[in-house]
Amino acid sequence: MKNLHEAEVASRFDAQRRRFKSAVADDDYRLLGLLDAVGPVRGLTILDLGCGKGRFARALRRRGAAVIGVDIAAAMLAEATGVPRARASSRRLPFRDASFDAVIAVEAVEHMDPAGCEATLREARRVLRPGGRLAIVDKNVAALSARRPWLPSVAEKRIDELRGRWMYPAWGPVRERWFWPSRLRRALERRFERVDVRRLLSPAERERWLFRRLPAARLMTLWVAEAPGGRNVQ
Ligand SMILES: C[S@@+](CC[C@H](N)C(=O)[O-])C[C@H]1O[C@@H](n2cnc3c(N)ncnc32)[C@H](O)[C@@H]1O
C-alpha cells in the first residue's frame, strides 16, 4: 500500500509523463557512469528502482543484462515496454533476498522522503547478492547551474518552482530532495562497503572550464556501494 508521499509522487509523474524521455543514447553520460560502476553487465540480473519509462533498463538489456524495473507510477510504468516490470515501491520490494547482481536508481531517490530513502537503501541491500553493487544517480545540492554558473542549481530550481515550471508546485506537500554527496555517502556506509562518490560531467557542463576543473560544482552524482560479503572483501 502506498503512503501519502508516494501517492503524491506517483500522481505527479503520471499526470506529467509527457515531460519524461523514453529513450537514452548509447553514449549518455549517466549510462556510461552506471556501466563503469557495475562493470560488464552481460549475464547479470539487475533491478532498476524507479525505472519510469524504462529507458535505462532497456539500455542495459541491449547490453545483455536481465533487467527488471519497478516503479510506483502506473502510467510511467505502462510505457516501460520491453522490460519485465512491477508496480511496487522501493521501500518494500517483491523480491527474494540476494536475488540481484546489481541495483540501479536513476533520479528516483530524490523523489523519496527521508524514511522512504532509508527503507530503499535497506531493501536494496537485502535484494543484492553479497558483493553486488548499488548505483544511484541523483543530483548534488551544491551544484552550480551549467547555463548560469554564477547561480546555484538549487536556486534555479526554486525559481522554476515559484514560476510553476517544476514538476512539484512551490508550496506543495512534496519537494524534490537533492543530496549533499557526503551525506548520502554516510547513509550508504551504514549498510554497504566500499562506497564511492563520482561526479558526472554532463555535455552542457563539459563546455565550461569551471565544471571540468571543479567536479564538486557538477549536478549529477553517482554513488556506488557494494553489498557486504563479496569476494573482494579483505
Ligand atoms: C525522474 S523519474 C526517473 C525515471 C528513470 N529512472 C529514468 O531516469 O528515466 C523518477 C521515477 O521514480 C519513481 N519513484 C519515485 N519514488 C519511488 C519509489 N519509492 N519506488 C519506486 N519508484 C519510485 C517515480 O514514479 C518516477 O517514475
PDBQT file of the ligand as one rigid body, heavy atoms in Angstrom, charges set to zero:
ROOT
HETATM    1  C1  LIG A 301      12.632  11.246 -12.726  1.00  0.00    +0.000 C 
HETATM    2  S1  LIG A 301      11.866   9.663 -12.903  1.00  0.00    +0.000 S 
HETATM    3  C2  LIG A 301      13.268   8.731 -13.475  1.00  0.00    +0.000 C 
HETATM    4  C3  LIG A 301      12.841   7.508 -14.247  1.00  0.00    +0.000 C 
HETATM    5  C4  LIG A 301      14.006   6.668 -14.796  1.00  0.00    +0.000 C 
HETATM    6  N1  LIG A 301      14.883   6.198 -13.737  1.00  0.00    +0.000 N 
HETATM    7  C5  LIG A 301      14.768   7.467 -15.802  1.00  0.00    +0.000 C 
HETATM    8  O1  LIG A 301      15.832   8.004 -15.470  1.00  0.00    +0.000 OA
HETATM    9  O2  LIG A 301      14.279   7.577 -16.929  1.00  0.00    +0.000 OA
HETATM   10  C6  LIG A 301      11.687   9.084 -11.230  1.00  0.00    +0.000 C 
HETATM   11  C7  LIG A 301      10.841   7.829 -11.116  1.00  0.00    +0.000 C 
HETATM   12  O3  LIG A 301      10.971   7.299  -9.806  1.00  0.00    +0.000 OA
HETATM   13  C8  LIG A 301       9.712   6.774  -9.421  1.00  0.00    +0.000 C 
HETATM   14  N2  LIG A 301       9.685   6.641  -7.962  1.00  0.00    +0.000 N 
HETATM   15  C9  LIG A 301       9.746   7.626  -7.038  1.00  0.00    +0.000 A 
HETATM   16  N3  LIG A 301       9.714   7.120  -5.797  1.00  0.00    +0.000 NA
HETATM   17  C10 LIG A 301       9.655   5.760  -5.938  1.00  0.00    +0.000 A 
HETATM   18  C11 LIG A 301       9.618   4.683  -5.026  1.00  0.00    +0.000 A 
HETATM   19  N4  LIG A 301       9.638   4.866  -3.702  1.00  0.00    +0.000 N 
HETATM   20  N5  LIG A 301       9.564   3.426  -5.520  1.00  0.00    +0.000 NA
HETATM   21  C12 LIG A 301       9.540   3.205  -6.856  1.00  0.00    +0.000 A 
HETATM   22  N6  LIG A 301       9.573   4.187  -7.765  1.00  0.00    +0.000 NA
HETATM   23  C13 LIG A 301       9.643   5.463  -7.321  1.00  0.00    +0.000 A 
HETATM   24  C14 LIG A 301       8.731   7.780  -9.985  1.00  0.00    +0.000 C 
HETATM   25  O4  LIG A 301       7.432   7.263 -10.074  1.00  0.00    +0.000 OA
HETATM   26  C15 LIG A 301       9.366   8.087 -11.341  1.00  0.00    +0.000 C 
HETATM   27  O5  LIG A 301       8.877   7.254 -12.360  1.00  0.00    +0.000 OA
ENDROOT
TORSDOF 0
